Amino acid sequence: MMTSKALRQPASLRIASGAFLALWCLIAAFPIAWITVMSFKSPVDAFDSNPLNVIFGPATRAGGSGWSILEIVLGLAVIYIAARLTVRRVPTLVASYSPGGYVALGWVVTAALVGVAFVLAFFGLLPIVTDLLTPLVGPLGRDIIGATTEHYQTVWVDRGFSNNFANSLIVTAGVVTISLSVGTLAGYGLARSGSTLAFWILIVALIFRALPHSVLVAGYLPVFINSAEWLSPILGENAPTLYGKPAAVIAVLVAINQPFTIWMLRSFFSNIPADLDEAARVDGCSHFKAFRLVIMPVMWPGVITTGLFSFLLAYNDFLVTSLLLDASNQTMVPAIAGMFNRETTTTDQVVAVAAAVSITAPLFLLVMVFQRQIVSGLTAGAVKG
């Protein structure tokens, strides 16, 4: 599509905006890229003052750990194929095989299967293929960059970081499920209500969302500490104490996140014409059936976008999880902070860096799987008429 001459940007503006965007991307991506490189090096290379030694890892390669050109090419090929298939094929598969009314479950199952398949292909099948091909490629099979995965094995196996990962999944799944379940119903009701009461409910929700997180934690803390005593008349002597359990964190994070979820979903529902509700009612649907079978299929981009923000709130939370969870039930973010605070040797610091890099993988997976829905959800309602 050709752009008219009147709307075409001058060359100086295009160059300046492009340079600014490139600089911003470099500043934003450099820390993640750099600590990722550090996590695959021995401590000598990881903290070397020479950047080239950090990148190529001569001490790591001298220790017998490295990657050849063959391994690098095959690894990049696996990542590219996985990303391409995820972006292009996953939405089609979910739409084709998800039963009616269970599209959200289809997305969750598909995202989990994609993650498991990538881990098996990258860490299971790829080493076998490279071992078979190395004798056949000659110099291409020799190590050129020092790299080791021992720090990831240490943090996930020896340090029990997998338990922190499981706790993070429990917390995020609980927060996202409850927030979206309540948020969709409340947002739909408020969007279709023309009363002033709905407006003031939204204002109160916004004020509640603006409160510092520490205020909410302090308010809930006595409830969680005394929960066993309060629940004993119902559950008897075996009544649980909620303090230190993931359920306590889920309750607080839902309270923090729910106003934002309701506001965001209400705006998405407001962009859906009320004529759809009326047509469904004329065809014999109840209010809830019209909501479930007619409105929700149109709303999935907005629901997925809102769910992503809910996921990020729970996944990246530090204050609430560190205050309400004990060491055995800690999630990943506070656990990593504890690693950096108590580790003293350079080896321990590289292990902590490997843990920090590990928590970014689920975020990249979510963005790849849901990128179309996220873009359509963020742009919904931007252009009307």
Short mmCIF file of the C-alpha atoms (twelve columns), coordinates in Angstrom:
data_MODEL
# 
_entry.id   MODEL 
# 
loop_
_atom_site.group_PDB 
_atom_site.id 
_atom_site.type_symbol 
_atom_site.label_atom_id 
_atom_site.label_alt_id 
_atom_site.label_comp_id 
_atom_site.label_asym_id 
_atom_site.label_seq_id 
_atom_site.Cartn_x 
_atom_site.Cartn_y 
_atom_site.Cartn_z 
_atom_site.pdbx_PDB_model_num 
ATOM 1   C CA . MET A 1   0.000   0.000   0.000  1 
ATOM 2   C CA . MET A 2   1.465   3.315   -1.120 1 
ATOM 3   C CA . THR A 3   1.648   6.226   1.326  1 
ATOM 4   C CA . SER A 4   0.622   9.610   -0.041 1 
ATOM 5   C CA . LYS A 5   3.348   12.175  -0.371 1 
ATOM 6   C CA . ALA A 6   1.669   14.501  2.128  1 
ATOM 7   C CA . LEU A 7   1.725   11.810  4.818  1 
ATOM 8   C CA . ARG A 8   5.218   10.521  4.037  1 
ATOM 9   C CA . GLN A 9   7.749   11.240  6.784  1 
ATOM 10  C CA . PRO A 10  10.898  13.180  5.835  1 
ATOM 11  C CA . ALA A 11  14.098  11.160  5.656  1 
ATOM 12  C CA . SER A 12  15.607  12.937  8.665  1 
ATOM 13  C CA . LEU A 13  12.627  12.034  10.855 1 
ATOM 14  C CA . ARG A 14  12.712  8.388   9.713  1 
ATOM 15  C CA . ILE A 15  16.425  8.165   10.450 1 
ATOM 16  C CA . ALA A 16  16.074  9.824   13.846 1 
ATOM 17  C CA . SER A 17  13.104  7.663   14.917 1 
ATOM 18  C CA . GLY A 18  14.825  4.514   13.654 1 
ATOM 19  C CA . ALA A 19  18.026  5.349   15.507 1 
ATOM 20  C CA . PHE A 20  16.115  6.102   18.700 1 
ATOM 21  C CA . LEU A 21  14.194  2.821   18.433 1 
ATOM 22  C CA . ALA A 22  17.398  0.858   17.792 1 
ATOM 23  C CA . LEU A 23  19.087  2.518   20.795 1 
ATOM 24  C CA . TRP A 24  16.101  1.784   23.020 1 
ATOM 25  C CA . CYS A 25  16.041  -1.891  21.949 1 
ATOM 26  C CA . LEU A 26  19.777  -2.163  22.625 1 
ATOM 27  C CA . ILE A 27  19.472  -0.642  26.101 1 
ATOM 28  C CA . ALA A 28  16.465  -2.813  26.954 1 
ATOM 29  C CA . ALA A 29  17.827  -6.107  25.601 1 
ATOM 30  C CA . PHE A 30  21.490  -5.785  26.616 1 
ATOM 31  C CA . PRO A 31  21.133  -6.710  30.328 1 
ATOM 32  C CA . ILE A 32  19.142  -9.867  29.539 1 
ATOM 33  C CA . ALA A 33  21.511  -10.893 26.757 1 
ATOM 34  C CA . TRP A 34  24.590  -10.238 28.885 1 
ATOM 35  C CA . ILE A 35  23.505  -12.199 31.956 1 
ATOM 36  C CA . THR A 36  22.424  -15.026 29.647 1 
ATOM 37  C CA . VAL A 37  25.962  -15.190 28.264 1 
ATOM 38  C CA . MET A 38  27.393  -15.044 31.807 1 
ATOM 39  C CA . SER A 39  25.217  -17.928 32.973 1 
ATOM 40  C CA . PHE A 40  26.896  -20.331 30.526 1 
ATOM 41  C CA . LYS A 41  30.472  -19.468 31.559 1 
ATOM 42  C CA . SER A 42  32.758  -20.522 34.351 1 
ATOM 43  C CA . PRO A 43  33.145  -17.907 37.136 1 
ATOM 44  C CA . VAL A 44  36.570  -16.903 35.781 1 
ATOM 45  C CA . ASP A 45  35.084  -15.985 32.409 1 
ATOM 46  C CA . ALA A 46  31.747  -14.688 33.694 1 
ATOM 47  C CA . PHE A 47  33.340  -11.939 35.788 1 
ATOM 48  C CA . ASP A 48  36.326  -11.209 33.542 1 
ATOM 49  C CA . SER A 49  36.965  -7.519  32.878 1 
ATOM 50  C CA . ASN A 50  37.547  -8.255  29.183 1 
ATOM 51  C CA . PRO A 51  34.157  -8.499  27.386 1 
ATOM 52  C CA . LEU A 52  35.619  -10.809 24.732 1 
ATOM 53  C CA . ASN A 53  36.596  -13.332 27.398 1 
ATOM 54  C CA . VAL A 54  33.046  -13.222 28.750 1 
ATOM 55  C CA . ILE A 55  31.661  -13.888 25.282 1 
ATOM 56  C CA . PHE A 56  34.087  -16.558 24.056 1 
ATOM 57  C CA . GLY A 57  34.932  -18.100 27.461 1 
ATOM 58  C CA . PRO A 58  38.536  -19.309 26.992 1 
ATOM 59  C CA . ALA A 59  38.777  -20.654 30.552 1 
ATOM 60  C CA . THR A 60  35.464  -22.482 30.159 1 
ATOM 61  C CA . ARG A 61  36.613  -24.003 26.867 1 
ATOM 62  C CA . ALA A 62  39.935  -24.992 28.413 1 
ATOM 63  C CA . GLY A 63  37.991  -26.857 31.096 1 
ATOM 64  C CA . GLY A 64  36.444  -29.088 28.437 1 
ATOM 65  C CA . SER A 65  33.082  -27.375 28.028 1 
ATOM 66  C CA . GLY A 66  32.148  -25.593 24.839 1 
ATOM 67  C CA . TRP A 67  29.957  -25.295 21.775 1 
ATOM 68  C CA . SER A 68  31.012  -25.997 18.223 1 
ATOM 69  C CA . ILE A 69  29.777  -24.303 15.063 1 
ATOM 70  C CA . LEU A 70  27.618  -27.384 14.448 1 
ATOM 71  C CA . GLU A 71  25.977  -27.139 17.871 1 
ATOM 72  C CA . ILE A 72  25.374  -23.395 17.513 1 
ATOM 73  C CA . VAL A 73  23.798  -23.761 14.053 1 
ATOM 74  C CA . LEU A 74  21.579  -26.677 15.082 1 
ATOM 75  C CA . GLY A 75  20.559  -24.930 18.303 1 
ATOM 76  C CA . LEU A 76  19.559  -21.745 16.476 1 
ATOM 77  C CA . ALA A 77  17.701  -23.858 13.904 1 
ATOM 78  C CA . VAL A 78  15.693  -25.588 16.639 1 
ATOM 79  C CA . ILE A 79  14.836  -22.244 18.252 1 
ATOM 80  C CA . TYR A 80  13.799  -20.721 14.902 1 
ATOM 81  C CA . ILE A 81  11.652  -23.704 13.900 1 
ATOM 82  C CA . ALA A 82  10.010  -23.829 17.322 1 
ATOM 83  C CA . ALA A 83  9.226   -20.099 17.258 1 
ATOM 84  C CA . ARG A 84  7.901   -20.236 13.698 1 
ATOM 85  C CA . LEU A 85  5.674   -23.248 14.344 1 
ATOM 86  C CA . THR A 86  4.427   -21.729 17.586 1 
ATOM 87  C CA . VAL A 87  3.460   -18.428 15.981 1 
ATOM 88  C CA . ARG A 88  1.917   -19.869 12.821 1 
ATOM 89  C CA . ARG A 89  0.486   -23.273 13.711 1 
ATOM 90  C CA . VAL A 90  -0.575  -23.084 17.352 1 
ATOM 91  C CA . PRO A 91  -3.529  -20.668 16.852 1 
ATOM 92  C CA . THR A 92  -4.877  -22.889 14.053 1 
ATOM 93  C CA . LEU A 93  -4.529  -26.059 16.120 1 
ATOM 94  C CA . VAL A 94  -6.252  -24.494 19.131 1 
ATOM 95  C CA . ALA A 95  -9.134  -23.236 17.002 1 
ATOM 96  C CA . SER A 96  -9.521  -26.608 15.261 1 
ATOM 97  C CA . TYR A 97  -9.300  -29.035 18.189 1 
ATOM 98  C CA . SER A 98  -10.621 -27.101 21.207 1 
ATOM 99  C CA . PRO A 99  -14.205 -28.116 22.088 1 
ATOM 100 C CA . GLY A 100 -16.784 -25.372 22.053 1 
ATOM 101 C CA . GLY A 101 -16.606 -23.279 25.186 1 
ATOM 102 C CA . TYR A 102 -13.174 -24.619 26.191 1 
ATOM 103 C CA . VAL A 103 -10.887 -22.436 24.093 1 
ATOM 104 C CA . ALA A 104 -9.081  -21.099 27.169 1 
ATOM 105 C CA . LEU A 105 -8.293  -24.635 28.330 1 
ATOM 106 C CA . GLY A 106 -7.075  -25.424 24.815 1 
ATOM 107 C CA . TRP A 107 -4.639  -22.518 24.947 1 
ATOM 108 C CA . VAL A 108 -3.315  -23.572 28.357 1 
ATOM 109 C CA . VAL A 109 -2.825  -27.208 27.312 1 
ATOM 110 C CA . THR A 110 -1.210  -26.185 24.023 1 
ATOM 111 C CA . ALA A 111 1.210   -23.780 25.727 1 
ATOM 112 C CA . ALA A 112 2.242   -26.521 28.165 1 
ATOM 113 C CA . LEU A 113 2.747   -29.041 25.339 1 
ATOM 114 C CA . VAL A 114 4.805   -26.549 23.335 1 
ATOM 115 C CA . GLY A 115 7.055   -25.910 26.345 1 
ATOM 116 C CA . VAL A 116 7.566   -29.620 27.040 1 
ATOM 117 C CA . ALA A 117 8.228   -30.374 23.354 1 
ATOM 118 C CA . PHE A 118 10.830  -27.605 23.109 1 
ATOM 119 C CA . VAL A 119 12.645  -28.790 26.256 1 
ATOM 120 C CA . LEU A 120 12.732  -32.385 24.966 1 
ATOM 121 C CA . ALA A 121 13.922  -31.308 21.508 1 
ATOM 122 C CA . PHE A 122 16.532  -28.809 22.695 1 
ATOM 123 C CA . PHE A 123 17.957  -30.636 25.705 1 
ATOM 124 C CA . GLY A 124 17.192  -34.251 24.760 1 
ATOM 125 C CA . LEU A 125 17.220  -34.752 20.998 1 
ATOM 126 C CA . LEU A 126 19.696  -32.036 19.996 1 
ATOM 127 C CA . PRO A 127 22.688  -33.447 21.974 1 
ATOM 128 C CA . ILE A 128 22.100  -36.885 20.428 1 
ATOM 129 C CA . VAL A 129 22.049  -35.461 16.901 1 
ATOM 130 C CA . THR A 130 25.191  -33.371 17.448 1 
ATOM 131 C CA . ASP A 131 27.067  -36.388 18.851 1 
ATOM 132 C CA . LEU A 132 26.194  -38.367 15.722 1 
ATOM 133 C CA . LEU A 133 27.159  -35.588 13.305 1 
ATOM 134 C CA . THR A 134 30.327  -34.325 15.018 1 
ATOM 135 C CA . PRO A 135 32.686  -36.998 13.564 1 
ATOM 136 C CA . LEU A 136 31.353  -36.250 10.077 1 
ATOM 137 C CA . VAL A 137 31.845  -32.470 9.940  1 
ATOM 138 C CA . GLY A 138 35.520  -32.203 10.882 1 
ATOM 139 C CA . PRO A 139 36.558  -28.703 12.089 1 
ATOM 140 C CA . LEU A 140 32.928  -27.624 12.364 1 
ATOM 141 C CA . GLY A 141 32.585  -30.023 15.288 1 
ATOM 142 C CA . ARG A 142 35.374  -28.434 17.346 1 
ATOM 143 C CA . ASP A 143 34.488  -26.160 20.243 1 
ATOM 144 C CA . ILE A 144 34.929  -22.463 19.425 1 
ATOM 145 C CA . ILE A 145 33.014  -20.878 22.327 1 
ATOM 146 C CA . GLY A 146 33.329  -21.919 25.931 1 
ATOM 147 C CA . ALA A 147 29.931  -22.747 27.421 1 
ATOM 148 C CA . THR A 148 28.612  -24.974 30.175 1 
ATOM 149 C CA . THR A 149 25.154  -25.791 31.544 1 
ATOM 150 C CA . GLU A 150 26.422  -26.945 34.939 1 
ATOM 151 C CA . HIS A 151 25.100  -23.801 36.662 1 
ATOM 152 C CA . TYR A 152 21.574  -24.567 35.456 1 
ATOM 153 C CA . GLN A 153 21.887  -28.156 36.657 1 
ATOM 154 C CA . THR A 154 23.110  -26.886 40.021 1 
ATOM 155 C CA . VAL A 155 20.283  -24.405 40.534 1 
ATOM 156 C CA . TRP A 156 17.461  -26.648 39.284 1 
ATOM 157 C CA . VAL A 157 18.577  -29.999 40.710 1 
ATOM 158 C CA . ASP A 158 20.948  -29.361 43.635 1 
ATOM 159 C CA . ARG A 159 19.406  -26.121 44.920 1 
ATOM 160 C CA . GLY A 160 15.782  -27.251 44.497 1 
ATOM 161 C CA . PHE A 161 14.789  -24.335 42.273 1 
ATOM 162 C CA . SER A 162 12.214  -26.617 40.635 1 
ATOM 163 C CA . ASN A 163 10.193  -26.410 43.873 1 
ATOM 164 C CA . ASN A 164 10.199  -22.614 43.644 1 
ATOM 165 C CA . PHE A 165 9.074   -22.910 40.022 1 
ATOM 166 C CA . ALA A 166 6.189   -25.195 41.035 1 
ATOM 167 C CA . ASN A 167 5.130   -22.726 43.738 1 
ATOM 168 C CA . SER A 168 5.192   -19.886 41.205 1 
ATOM 169 C CA . LEU A 169 2.961   -21.905 38.877 1 
ATOM 170 C CA . ILE A 170 0.485   -22.563 41.712 1 
ATOM 171 C CA . VAL A 171 0.320   -18.875 42.642 1 
ATOM 172 C CA . THR A 172 0.064   -17.566 39.080 1 
ATOM 173 C CA . ALA A 173 -2.525  -20.181 38.050 1 
ATOM 174 C CA . GLY A 174 -4.665  -19.343 41.069 1 
ATOM 175 C CA . VAL A 175 -4.428  -15.584 40.560 1 
ATOM 176 C CA . VAL A 176 -5.149  -15.723 36.822 1 
ATOM 177 C CA . THR A 177 -8.051  -18.180 37.177 1 
ATOM 178 C CA . ILE A 178 -9.825  -16.294 39.963 1 
ATOM 179 C CA . SER A 179 -9.115  -12.835 38.531 1 
ATOM 180 C CA . LEU A 180 -10.455 -13.694 35.078 1 
ATOM 181 C CA . SER A 181 -13.449 -15.653 36.388 1 
ATOM 182 C CA . VAL A 182 -14.604 -12.776 38.590 1 
ATOM 183 C CA . GLY A 183 -13.379 -10.069 36.212 1 
ATOM 184 C CA . THR A 184 -15.275 -11.303 33.154 1 
ATOM 185 C CA . LEU A 185 -18.589 -11.510 35.028 1 
ATOM 186 C CA . ALA A 186 -18.100 -8.172  36.805 1 
ATOM 187 C CA . GLY A 187 -16.783 -6.417  33.702 1 
ATOM 188 C CA . TYR A 188 -19.697 -7.663  31.609 1 
ATOM 189 C CA . GLY A 189 -22.241 -6.624  34.222 1 
ATOM 190 C CA . LEU A 190 -20.745 -3.152  34.649 1 
ATOM 191 C CA . ALA A 191 -20.406 -2.648  30.884 1 
ATOM 192 C CA . ARG A 192 -24.081 -3.435  30.326 1 
ATOM 193 C CA . SER A 193 -25.290 -1.420  33.331 1 
ATOM 194 C CA . GLY A 194 -26.160 2.210   32.751 1 
ATOM 195 C CA . SER A 195 -26.649 3.107   36.417 1 
ATOM 196 C CA . THR A 196 -24.504 5.582   38.323 1 
ATOM 197 C CA . LEU A 197 -23.843 2.870   40.909 1 
ATOM 198 C CA . ALA A 198 -21.745 0.981   38.347 1 
ATOM 199 C CA . PHE A 199 -19.682 4.122   37.760 1 
ATOM 200 C CA . TRP A 200 -18.962 4.596   41.469 1 
ATOM 201 C CA . ILE A 201 -18.083 0.901   41.864 1 
ATOM 202 C CA . LEU A 202 -15.443 1.380   39.183 1 
ATOM 203 C CA . ILE A 203 -14.111 4.516   40.910 1 
ATOM 204 C CA . VAL A 204 -13.857 2.706   44.251 1 
ATOM 205 C CA . ALA A 205 -12.109 -0.207  42.526 1 
ATOM 206 C CA . LEU A 206 -9.589  2.196   40.977 1 
ATOM 207 C CA . ILE A 207 -8.863  3.787   44.377 1 
ATOM 208 C CA . PHE A 208 -8.425  0.357   45.926 1 
ATOM 209 C CA . ARG A 209 -5.976  -0.576  43.142 1 
ATOM 210 C CA . ALA A 210 -3.889  2.526   43.901 1 
ATOM 211 C CA . LEU A 211 -3.243  1.498   47.522 1 
ATOM 212 C CA . PRO A 212 0.331   0.376   48.319 1 
ATOM 213 C CA . HIS A 213 0.689   -3.408  48.410 1 
ATOM 214 C CA . SER A 214 2.173   -3.268  51.887 1 
ATOM 215 C CA . VAL A 215 -1.107  -1.807  53.213 1 
ATOM 216 C CA . LEU A 216 -3.082  -4.785  51.940 1 
ATOM 217 C CA . VAL A 217 -0.532  -7.262  53.284 1 
ATOM 218 C CA . ALA A 218 -0.674  -5.631  56.728 1 
ATOM 219 C CA . GLY A 219 -4.465  -5.794  56.691 1 
ATOM 220 C CA . TYR A 220 -4.587  -9.473  55.729 1 
ATOM 221 C CA . LEU A 221 -1.696  -10.609 57.945 1 
ATOM 222 C CA . PRO A 222 -3.684  -11.010 61.217 1 
ATOM 223 C CA . VAL A 223 -6.329  -12.982 59.335 1 
ATOM 224 C CA . PHE A 224 -3.810  -15.451 57.955 1 
ATOM 225 C CA . ILE A 225 -1.921  -15.828 61.240 1 
ATOM 226 C CA . ASN A 226 -5.114  -16.542 63.213 1 
ATOM 227 C CA . SER A 227 -6.785  -18.591 60.460 1 
ATOM 228 C CA . ALA A 228 -6.340  -21.920 62.280 1 
ATOM 229 C CA . GLU A 229 -8.120  -20.599 65.351 1 
ATOM 230 C CA . TRP A 230 -10.959 -19.107 63.295 1 
ATOM 231 C CA . LEU A 231 -11.431 -22.242 61.176 1 
ATOM 232 C CA . SER A 232 -11.224 -24.723 64.044 1 
ATOM 233 C CA . PRO A 233 -15.018 -24.581 64.802 1 
ATOM 234 C CA . ILE A 234 -15.626 -25.708 61.207 1 
ATOM 235 C CA . LEU A 235 -12.666 -27.991 60.439 1 
ATOM 236 C CA . GLY A 236 -11.783 -29.101 63.956 1 
ATOM 237 C CA . GLU A 237 -8.294  -29.460 65.383 1 
ATOM 238 C CA . ASN A 238 -6.802  -30.041 61.930 1 
ATOM 239 C CA . ALA A 239 -7.752  -26.579 60.677 1 
ATOM 240 C CA . PRO A 240 -4.850  -25.233 58.564 1 
ATOM 241 C CA . THR A 241 -2.925  -22.017 59.070 1 
ATOM 242 C CA . LEU A 242 -2.999  -19.985 55.867 1 
ATOM 243 C CA . TYR A 243 0.104   -17.983 56.758 1 
ATOM 244 C CA . GLY A 244 3.070   -19.293 54.787 1 
ATOM 245 C CA . LYS A 245 0.849   -21.064 52.235 1 
ATOM 246 C CA . PRO A 246 0.299   -20.169 48.547 1 
ATOM 247 C CA . ALA A 247 -3.422  -19.661 49.230 1 
ATOM 248 C CA . ALA A 248 -2.611  -16.571 51.301 1 
ATOM 249 C CA . VAL A 249 -0.585  -15.037 48.473 1 
ATOM 250 C CA . ILE A 250 -3.301  -15.852 45.942 1 
ATOM 251 C CA . ALA A 251 -5.915  -14.091 48.079 1 
ATOM 252 C CA . VAL A 252 -3.839  -10.907 48.453 1 
ATOM 253 C CA . LEU A 253 -2.733  -10.771 44.798 1 
ATOM 254 C CA . VAL A 254 -6.310  -11.297 43.614 1 
ATOM 255 C CA . ALA A 255 -7.406  -8.427  45.861 1 
ATOM 256 C CA . ILE A 256 -4.655  -6.252  44.356 1 
ATOM 257 C CA . ASN A 257 -5.261  -7.304  40.770 1 
ATOM 258 C CA . GLN A 258 -9.057  -7.564  40.635 1 
ATOM 259 C CA . PRO A 259 -9.842  -3.819  40.256 1 
ATOM 260 C CA . PHE A 260 -7.462  -3.554  37.298 1 
ATOM 261 C CA . THR A 261 -8.923  -6.721  35.749 1 
ATOM 262 C CA . ILE A 262 -12.482 -5.439  36.106 1 
ATOM 263 C CA . TRP A 263 -11.588 -2.046  34.612 1 
ATOM 264 C CA . MET A 264 -9.765  -3.586  31.649 1 
ATOM 265 C CA . LEU A 265 -12.394 -6.221  30.858 1 
ATOM 266 C CA . ARG A 266 -15.182 -3.682  31.273 1 
ATOM 267 C CA . SER A 267 -13.576 -1.563  28.549 1 
ATOM 268 C CA . PHE A 268 -13.380 -4.587  26.221 1 
ATOM 269 C CA . PHE A 269 -17.019 -5.509  26.866 1 
ATOM 270 C CA . SER A 270 -18.053 -1.900  26.213 1 
ATOM 271 C CA . ASN A 271 -16.622 -2.190  22.696 1 
ATOM 272 C CA . ILE A 272 -18.888 -5.185  21.919 1 
ATOM 273 C CA . PRO A 273 -22.288 -4.014  20.570 1 
ATOM 274 C CA . ALA A 274 -25.237 -4.732  22.843 1 
ATOM 275 C CA . ASP A 275 -27.067 -5.887  19.701 1 
ATOM 276 C CA . LEU A 276 -25.313 -9.251  20.076 1 
ATOM 277 C CA . ASP A 277 -26.881 -9.721  23.517 1 
ATOM 278 C CA . GLU A 278 -30.298 -8.762  22.198 1 
ATOM 279 C CA . ALA A 279 -30.024 -11.112 19.218 1 
ATOM 280 C CA . ALA A 280 -29.033 -13.992 21.497 1 
ATOM 281 C CA . ARG A 281 -31.935 -13.243 23.833 1 
ATOM 282 C CA . VAL A 282 -34.360 -13.210 20.892 1 
ATOM 283 C CA . ASP A 283 -33.048 -16.648 19.862 1 
ATOM 284 C CA . GLY A 284 -33.942 -18.012 23.291 1 
ATOM 285 C CA . CYS A 285 -30.682 -17.703 25.246 1 
ATOM 286 C CA . SER A 286 -30.674 -16.767 28.887 1 
ATOM 287 C CA . HIS A 287 -28.448 -13.890 30.016 1 
ATOM 288 C CA . PHE A 288 -25.688 -16.246 31.129 1 
ATOM 289 C CA . LYS A 289 -25.985 -18.452 28.027 1 
ATOM 290 C CA . ALA A 290 -25.731 -15.393 25.792 1 
ATOM 291 C CA . PHE A 291 -22.696 -14.270 27.768 1 
ATOM 292 C CA . ARG A 292 -21.006 -17.689 27.503 1 
ATOM 293 C CA . LEU A 293 -21.838 -18.674 23.929 1 
ATOM 294 C CA . VAL A 294 -22.079 -15.338 22.108 1 
ATOM 295 C CA . ILE A 295 -20.089 -12.658 23.926 1 
ATOM 296 C CA . MET A 296 -17.121 -14.655 25.280 1 
ATOM 297 C CA . PRO A 297 -15.985 -16.046 21.879 1 
ATOM 298 C CA . VAL A 298 -15.686 -12.445 20.680 1 
ATOM 299 C CA . MET A 299 -13.897 -11.458 23.892 1 
ATOM 300 C CA . TRP A 300 -11.003 -13.941 23.843 1 
ATOM 301 C CA . PRO A 301 -8.334  -11.427 22.680 1 
ATOM 302 C CA . GLY A 302 -9.301  -9.112  25.547 1 
ATOM 303 C CA . VAL A 303 -9.416  -11.968 28.055 1 
ATOM 304 C CA . ILE A 304 -5.991  -13.267 26.986 1 
ATOM 305 C CA . THR A 305 -4.480  -9.770  27.132 1 
ATOM 306 C CA . THR A 306 -5.923  -9.176  30.609 1 
ATOM 307 C CA . GLY A 307 -4.816  -12.644 31.689 1 
ATOM 308 C CA . LEU A 308 -1.270  -11.854 30.594 1 
ATOM 309 C CA . PHE A 309 -1.176  -8.779  32.827 1 
ATOM 310 C CA . SER A 310 -2.579  -10.830 35.713 1 
ATOM 311 C CA . PHE A 311 0.071   -13.462 35.081 1 
ATOM 312 C CA . LEU A 312 2.867   -10.895 35.125 1 
ATOM 313 C CA . LEU A 313 1.624   -9.401  38.401 1 
ATOM 314 C CA . ALA A 314 1.645   -12.773 40.160 1 
ATOM 315 C CA . TYR A 315 4.748   -14.134 38.425 1 
ATOM 316 C CA . ASN A 316 6.953   -11.114 39.132 1 
ATOM 317 C CA . ASP A 317 5.658   -10.250 42.606 1 
ATOM 318 C CA . PHE A 318 8.299   -9.898  45.310 1 
ATOM 319 C CA . LEU A 319 6.794   -7.990  48.239 1 
ATOM 320 C CA . VAL A 320 3.685   -10.096 48.894 1 
ATOM 321 C CA . THR A 321 5.357   -13.464 48.320 1 
ATOM 322 C CA . SER A 322 8.397   -12.651 50.439 1 
ATOM 323 C CA . LEU A 323 6.219   -11.478 53.353 1 
ATOM 324 C CA . LEU A 324 3.587   -14.225 53.322 1 
ATOM 325 C CA . LEU A 325 5.471   -17.362 52.249 1 
ATOM 326 C CA . ASP A 326 7.989   -19.351 54.263 1 
ATOM 327 C CA . ALA A 327 11.210  -20.751 52.786 1 
ATOM 328 C CA . SER A 328 9.675   -24.119 51.822 1 
ATOM 329 C CA . ASN A 329 6.888   -22.497 49.769 1 
ATOM 330 C CA . GLN A 330 8.815   -19.579 48.297 1 
ATOM 331 C CA . THR A 331 8.273   -18.571 44.682 1 
ATOM 332 C CA . MET A 332 11.045  -17.895 42.188 1 
ATOM 333 C CA . VAL A 333 11.521  -14.120 42.427 1 
ATOM 334 C CA . PRO A 334 12.099  -13.956 46.235 1 
ATOM 335 C CA . ALA A 335 14.179  -17.138 46.025 1 
ATOM 336 C CA . ILE A 336 16.509  -15.513 43.486 1 
ATOM 337 C CA . ALA A 337 16.788  -12.382 45.621 1 
ATOM 338 C CA . GLY A 338 17.768  -14.609 48.540 1 
ATOM 339 C CA . MET A 339 20.432  -16.281 46.404 1 
ATOM 340 C CA . PHE A 340 22.034  -12.960 45.500 1 
ATOM 341 C CA . ASN A 341 21.925  -11.779 49.127 1 
ATOM 342 C CA . ARG A 342 23.543  -14.810 50.710 1 
ATOM 343 C CA . GLU A 343 25.931  -16.078 48.005 1 
ATOM 344 C CA . THR A 344 29.549  -15.073 48.560 1 
ATOM 345 C CA . THR A 345 31.655  -17.027 46.050 1 
ATOM 346 C CA . THR A 346 31.762  -16.247 42.344 1 
ATOM 347 C CA . THR A 347 30.440  -19.733 41.562 1 
ATOM 348 C CA . ASP A 348 27.375  -19.124 43.716 1 
ATOM 349 C CA . GLN A 349 26.831  -15.770 42.020 1 
ATOM 350 C CA . VAL A 350 26.861  -17.357 38.556 1 
ATOM 351 C CA . VAL A 351 24.378  -19.968 39.808 1 
ATOM 352 C CA . ALA A 352 22.114  -17.123 40.967 1 
ATOM 353 C CA . VAL A 353 22.473  -15.504 37.533 1 
ATOM 354 C CA . ALA A 354 21.434  -18.808 35.907 1 
ATOM 355 C CA . ALA A 355 18.341  -18.863 38.121 1 
ATOM 356 C CA . ALA A 356 17.506  -15.285 37.082 1 
ATOM 357 C CA . VAL A 357 17.810  -16.193 33.396 1 
ATOM 358 C CA . SER A 358 15.616  -19.268 33.900 1 
ATOM 359 C CA . ILE A 359 12.542  -17.298 34.930 1 
ATOM 360 C CA . THR A 360 12.445  -15.443 31.592 1 
ATOM 361 C CA . ALA A 361 11.747  -18.618 29.563 1 
ATOM 362 C CA . PRO A 362 8.009   -18.906 30.460 1 
ATOM 363 C CA . LEU A 363 7.524   -15.231 29.577 1 
ATOM 364 C CA . PHE A 364 8.979   -15.708 26.088 1 
ATOM 365 C CA . LEU A 365 6.826   -18.818 25.632 1 
ATOM 366 C CA . LEU A 366 3.657   -16.935 26.578 1 
ATOM 367 C CA . VAL A 367 4.430   -14.052 24.236 1 
ATOM 368 C CA . MET A 368 5.142   -16.422 21.319 1 
ATOM 369 C CA . VAL A 369 2.000   -18.484 21.863 1 
ATOM 370 C CA . PHE A 370 -0.391  -15.594 22.482 1 
ATOM 371 C CA . GLN A 371 1.207   -12.820 20.417 1 
ATOM 372 C CA . ARG A 372 -1.669  -12.534 17.936 1 
ATOM 373 C CA . GLN A 373 -4.286  -12.352 20.666 1 
ATOM 374 C CA . ILE A 374 -2.209  -9.845  22.637 1 
ATOM 375 C CA . VAL A 375 -1.835  -7.516  19.647 1 
ATOM 376 C CA . SER A 376 -5.521  -7.747  18.684 1 
ATOM 377 C CA . GLY A 377 -6.542  -7.279  22.333 1 
ATOM 378 C CA . LEU A 378 -4.370  -4.202  22.817 1 
ATOM 379 C CA . THR A 379 -5.656  -2.604  19.603 1 
ATOM 380 C CA . ALA A 380 -9.328  -3.485  20.184 1 
ATOM 381 C CA . GLY A 381 -11.399 -0.341  20.247 1 
ATOM 382 C CA . ALA A 382 -8.508  1.851   19.079 1 
ATOM 383 C CA . VAL A 383 -10.313 2.618   15.806 1 
ATOM 384 C CA . LYS A 384 -14.100 2.962   15.620 1 
ATOM 385 C CA . GLY A 385 -16.489 3.772   12.856 1 
# 
